Amino acid sequence: MPELPEVEFAARCLRRWMEGRTIERASAPDTRIFRGSSRDAFEKELSGRTLQGIDRRGKYLLLSFDDDVGMLSHLGMTGKWLRRSPDDPPPDHARATLSLEGDDLVVYDDQRLFGRIAIHRASELLKLPVIRKLGPDPLLDGLDPERLHEKLQRTARTVKVAIMDQAVIAGLGNVQATEALFRAQIHPARVAKTLSLAEVKDLVRAIDEAIEHTLEWTGGDEIKYVEEPGSENPFLVYQRAGEACPRCGNELQQIVLGGRSSVFCPHCQPLE
């Protein structure tokens, strides 16, 4: 499932493929990825437009074109942007296609259709309610341990659930939260307000390390999510319940918090 690092990877790819280039034609079948907007707006507004820049905020991609045309893209659970040539077979779950000058195709592929594409004015993208309500982005803004500690002091939720709240930290999901808590040696079921400032400082460092590790693993022009069949698992503990802890050798365990699985080491991450 795409989280901050995977969406950052998508942003870097789209910049490399599209920035300064003109879309000759935008086309798409009518699916629910256009909820809150429309396929007609996608096809009409993007055809003939030139990409001027791409921002990323948390898990959102914000594309700005000439003539104040903008596009918001959220990858949902299985979405990804792919580059293809006209002679290539289309991806299995192609939902939208941008045909660029020079014959390159940029295709949005999304098996489960939880992703979203919406057309807005480019000048309004950063003012959209879904963007304005986001918390700090670890890559763009950095995380202030004291401010994060203050936020966590005000919630009775578990720390795992709290840091996945996009209003607390933009971009973290199940993978990055699981990995960061393991690196910081904090049990995912700890009540967030019980963390000391020193522990939050360790958590901030661990979040940065987990994101950087994932970005180092991604590369090339196409990403394969860890949940996809046959994909490599580059993570320390995510999806490794029952295996040996890479730090102490004890068996990793799994619990469910907020409806999401969370792998942890009961020895390295004691529930205090």
C-alpha positions in Angstrom: 0.0 0.0 0.0 1.5 3.3 -1.0 2.6 5.6 1.9 4.8 8.6 2.0 7.9 7.0 0.5 6.0 5.3 -2.3 4.1 8.5 -3.2 7.4 10.5 -3.1 8.8 7.9 -5.6 5.8 8.5 -7.8 6.3 12.3 -7.6 10.0 11.9 -8.7 9.0 9.6 -11.6 6.3 12.0 -12.8 8.6 14.9 -12.7 11.2 13.0 -14.7 8.6 11.7 -17.3 6.3 14.7 -17.7 7.7 18.1 -16.5 7.7 20.5 -19.3 6.0 18.1 -21.7 2.5 18.5 -23.2 -0.3 16.1 -22.9 -1.7 15.5 -26.4 -4.7 13.5 -25.1 -6.1 12.5 -21.7 -8.4 9.5 -21.7 -10.1 7.2 -19.2 -13.0 4.8 -18.7 -15.6 6.1 -16.3 -14.8 4.6 -12.9 -15.0 5.6 -9.3 -11.5 7.0 -9.2 -13.1 10.3 -10.4 -15.4 10.6 -7.4 -15.6 14.2 -6.4 -14.7 15.2 -9.9 -15.4 13.7 -13.3 -13.9 11.8 -16.2 -15.1 14.5 -18.5 -13.1 17.1 -16.6 -10.0 14.9 -16.7 -10.2 14.4 -20.4 -11.2 18.0 -21.3 -9.0 20.0 -19.0 -5.8 18.0 -19.3 -5.7 17.5 -23.1 -3.3 20.1 -24.5 -1.9 21.1 -21.1 1.9 21.2 -20.2 3.0 20.1 -16.8 4.7 22.9 -14.9 5.4 21.3 -11.5 4.5 18.6 -9.0 4.1 18.9 -5.2 3.6 16.1 -2.7 1.8 16.5 0.6 1.6 13.4 2.7 0.1 10.7 0.4 -1.3 13.3 -2.1 0.2 14.2 -5.5 -0.6 17.8 -6.7 0.2 18.4 -10.4 0.1 21.9 -11.8 -0.3 22.6 -15.5 -0.4 25.7 -17.6 -3.6 27.8 -17.7 -4.1 27.2 -14.0 -5.2 23.6 -14.4 -4.4 21.3 -11.5 -4.8 17.6 -10.7 -5.0 15.9 -7.3 -4.0 12.2 -7.3 -4.3 9.9 -4.3 -3.0 6.3 -4.9 -5.4 4.6 -2.5 -4.3 1.1 -1.7 -3.0 -0.2 -5.0 -2.6 2.8 -7.3 0.6 3.6 -9.2 1.6 5.7 -12.2 3.5 3.8 -14.9 5.3 4.8 -18.1 4.6 2.9 -21.3 5.1 3.2 -25.0 2.2 3.0 -27.5 3.4 -0.5 -28.5 3.4 -1.9 -25.0 0.4 -3.9 -23.7 -1.7 -1.7 -21.3 -1.3 -2.5 -17.6 -3.9 -4.9 -16.2 -5.8 -2.3 -14.3 -5.3 0.9 -16.4 -7.8 3.6 -15.2 -6.5 6.7 -16.9 -4.0 7.5 -19.6 -2.0 10.6 -20.5 -0.7 10.5 -24.0 2.4 12.8 -24.2 4.0 14.5 -27.1 6.7 12.2 -28.4 4.5 9.1 -28.0 5.1 8.3 -24.3 2.1 7.2 -22.3 1.7 7.8 -18.5 -0.9 5.4 -17.2 -2.6 5.3 -13.8 -3.1 1.6 -12.8 -5.2 0.7 -9.8 -6.6 -2.7 -9.2 -8.8 -2.0 -6.2 -10.0 1.5 -7.3 -9.5 3.1 -3.9 -7.3 5.8 -5.5 -8.7 9.1 -6.7 -8.1 11.7 -9.4 -9.7 15.1 -9.3 -9.3 18.2 -11.4 -9.0 21.6 -9.7 -7.5 25.0 -10.4 -3.8 24.7 -9.9 -3.8 27.8 -7.7 -6.3 26.2 -5.3 -4.5 22.8 -4.8 -2.7 23.7 -1.6 -5.9 25.3 -0.3 -8.0 22.2 -0.6 -9.5 21.0 2.7 -7.9 17.6 2.4 -4.5 19.2 2.1 -5.0 22.0 4.7 -5.9 19.5 7.4 -2.8 17.5 7.0 -0.2 17.4 9.8 3.5 18.0 9.2 5.2 16.0 6.4 8.4 14.3 7.7 10.2 14.9 4.4 9.0 18.4 3.6 8.5 20.0 7.0 10.4 17.7 9.4 8.9 16.7 12.7 9.3 18.7 15.8 9.6 16.3 18.8 8.2 18.8 21.3 5.2 19.6 19.2 4.5 15.9 18.4 4.9 15.1 22.1 2.3 17.8 22.9 -0.1 16.3 20.4 0.4 12.8 21.7 -0.2 14.0 25.3 -3.7 15.0 24.3 -4.9 11.6 23.1 -5.8 8.3 24.8 -5.3 6.4 21.5 -2.5 3.9 21.1 0.7 5.4 19.7 0.4 3.3 16.6 -3.1 4.6 15.8 -2.2 8.2 16.7 0.8 8.5 14.4 -1.2 7.1 11.5 -3.7 9.9 11.9 -2.9 12.2 8.9 -3.7 15.3 11.0 -0.9 14.3 13.3 1.7 13.2 10.8 1.1 13.4 7.1 2.1 10.3 5.1 2.5 7.6 7.6 0.6 4.4 7.2 0.7 0.9 8.6 4.1 0.0 7.1 6.0 3.1 8.2 4.4 3.2 11.6 5.2 -0.4 12.3 8.8 0.0 11.2 9.3 3.2 13.1 7.9 1.9 16.3 10.2 -1.1 16.1 13.2 1.1 15.4 12.3 3.2 18.4 11.7 0.2 20.6 8.1 1.4 21.5 5.3 -1.1 21.8 2.5 -0.2 19.2 -0.2 -0.6 21.9 1.3 1.9 24.3 -1.1 4.7 25.1 0.3 7.7 23.2 0.1 10.1 26.1 2.3 7.9 28.2 5.3 8.5 26.0 8.1 10.7 27.4 9.7 13.5 25.4 12.8 11.4 25.1 10.8 8.5 23.6 9.1 10.9 21.2 12.6 12.1 20.1 13.6 8.5 19.5 10.3 8.0 17.5 11.0 11.0 15.3 14.5 9.7 14.5 13.0 6.3 13.8 10.4 7.7 11.4 13.0 9.5 9.5 15.2 6.3 9.3 12.2 4.2 8.2 11.3 6.6 5.4 14.9 6.9 4.2 15.3 3.1 4.2 12.2 2.7 2.0 13.3 5.5 -0.4 16.7 3.8 -0.8 15.0 0.5 -1.7 12.8 2.1 -4.4 14.4 2.8 -7.7 14.0 2.6 -11.5 10.8 3.6 -13.2 8.4 1.2 -11.6 7.5 0.2 -8.1 6.2 -3.1 -6.8 4.4 -2.8 -3.5 5.4 -5.3 -0.8 1.8 -6.7 -0.7 2.0 -7.7 -4.3 2.6 -11.4 -5.0 6.3 -12.1 -5.6 7.4 -8.8 -4.2 10.6 -8.5 -2.1 10.0 -7.5 1.5 12.7 -4.9 2.4 11.3 -4.2 5.9 12.6 -5.2 9.3 9.4 -6.5 10.8 6.4 -5.6 8.6 4.7 -8.8 7.5 7.3 -10.9 9.4 5.2 -12.2 12.3 6.6 -15.5 13.4 10.1 -14.8 12.2 13.1 -14.0 14.4 13.5 -10.4 15.6 16.4 -8.9 13.6 17.6 -7.2 16.9 17.3 -9.9 19.6 16.3 -13.1 17.9 13.0 -13.6 19.8 9.8 -14.4 17.8 8.0 -11.4 16.3 4.3 -11.2 17.2 1.3 -9.6 15.6 -1.7 -7.7 17.1 -4.5 -5.7 15.5 -4.8 -2.0 16.3 -7.4 0.2 14.7 -8.3 -2.5 12.3 -4.7 -2.9 11.1 -2.1 -5.6 11.8 1.0 -4.5 13.7 4.1 -6.7 14.0 6.4 -6.1 17.0 9.0 -7.7 19.2 7.7 -8.4 22.8 11.3 -8.3 24.1 12.5 -5.1 22.3 9.2 -3.3 22.5 7.8 -4.1 26.0 4.3 -2.9 26.9 5.1 -0.8 29.9 
